[in-house]
Amino acid sequence: MLVGFSALCERYAIKLAQPLRVKSAIGTVRSHHEGQGQVENHYPPGYQPEDDFAGHFAFGLKYEEIHLEFFARLFTTIGPQPLEAWCRQEPFGQYARRAGFLYEWLTGNTLQVPDVTNGGYVEAISSKAYLTRTTVNRNRRWRINNNLPGSADFCPLVRRTAAIEQALTFDLNDALHDLDNTFGADILMRTASWLTFKESRASFLIEKEADQGDRIQRFAHVIAQYCGQLEDPLSDASLHTIQQGILGQDALGLGLRRSPVFVGQSTMREDIVHYIAPHYDDVPRFMNGLKAFEQATRGAAPLARAGVIAFGFVYIHPMRDGNGRIHRFLINDTLIRDGAIPDGVILPVSATITSSMDFRVGYDRTLDVFSKRLMRRYAGCYRFGELKTYEDGTRSNFTFTEYEDARFAWRYPDLTEHVLYTCRVIEHTVRTEMADEARVLVIFQRAQQQLKEVVEMPDQDASRIIRSLKENGWQISGKLKKTFPLLDDTTTAQRIVEAVRSAFETHTD
């Protein structure tokens, strides 16, 4: 027999975009099984709750996971009566109080029951099990410490799984200090400009726009100029500034979108829809919710905050264009703001994402955690019909009929896997990508120094010679000889080749 939230989900025919992860049932002995993201728990008969709303909801709060999408849909379906009856029957019970608080917080409606006057304050959700607000808001009516990390309009949750807790032990500052100690602060600062450009180029590669030289340069400038510098990076004005920097001043449709948007691909036969973003009328309230999360969780783990803010942004998809690049910009922006990385240092996270099939597939798979479930729920609810011009100038024939119903899912995403992926990317970026770039610079500097011991020349000329020799297998090309006639001298040329090659071979050894 099913108990807890699954029992209520089945009883009231609640259809979810994000399914309940935990299913509980009464059996003969207690058992736990977890696989493929689902958990099945069996409990002995002594755990059997009352077979009514209060019994099952209290069981769920006690033994299962918080699922805000489910709560919001359930409360909308059943109305206030079952909760009012429960709160009158157990006016001081912690589970009744939590349920009453959650109902009012999620629905915006007030239950017709008296305020709670006795009992200690209890957490809305467990701070041991979830990423929560760093400063709680006391709700006197229910004697609840509201530690939910967002607003009712947008409240992403991150479960503190063993994997998450382990990933968050990575000390970004310590790792950067190790790089300083190994290569020197000067080397790392000299790599900053190249890393910024590398991040920009890789970000465009993710968007399948690798040959956009001017736009890559613009985005590199945006990263260097604005990361950690804007007073409120999630404000309309800041997003407009970032987007304009990425797309150019003459781009159309700057600012928050006023048109429908989906993420997909076009084939010879049809458009394939991978993800549908919220209705444009909902974008401002969702962005306010994301800002509420950013403010409420200040002081919490920077890696977790960066993951939620970045992926929360991309699911809201508030801009007409540039959402993917801004989403990855926000990772560095958050880390700088939180003091996790020094101002001026850019982690080339996009470069890590594109560095291997594992990370690239992992990125797509992470985005799919939410989007695939959403599309599975609403697969038959969109179409392409009459072309329409929207207020922001977008011409679209896309129509989605379930914006109101899907709002429950968009408002309350589970971003646990997204934080886990962000942590993986950042750790690899520092320990591998940045370390490799520092090593390359050290070798290049050594090659320059050794080359100049043979022939004194400007850094620009030395760099050109080094790159040419490396690319041509330590052979002097005819083009290089034409540019630098001194290479016609066999002795000088051989000394230069040996000086440059030895710098690279010394490192290899």
Secondary structure by P-SEA (a helix, b strand, c coil): ccccaaaaaaaacccccccccbbbbbcccccccccccbbbbbbcccccccccaaaaaaaaaccbbbbaaaaaaaaaaaccaaaaaaaaaccccaaaaaaaaaaaaaccccccccccccccccccccccccccccbbbbbccccccccccccccbbbbbbbcaaaaaaacccaaaaaaaaaaaccaaaaaaaaaaaaaaaaaaaaaaaccccaaaaaaaaaaaaacccccccccccaaaaaaaaaaaccccccccccccbbbbbbcccccccccccccccccaaaaaaaaaaaaaaaaccccaaaaaaaaaaaaaaacccccaaaaaaaaaaaaaaaaacccccccccaaaaaaaccaaaaaaaaaaaaccaaaaaaaccccccccbbbbccccccccccccccccaaaaaacccaaaaaaaaaaaaaaaaacaaaaaaaaaaaaaaaaaaaaaaccccaaaaaaaaaaaaaacccccaaaaaaccccccaaaaaaaaaaaaaaaaaaac
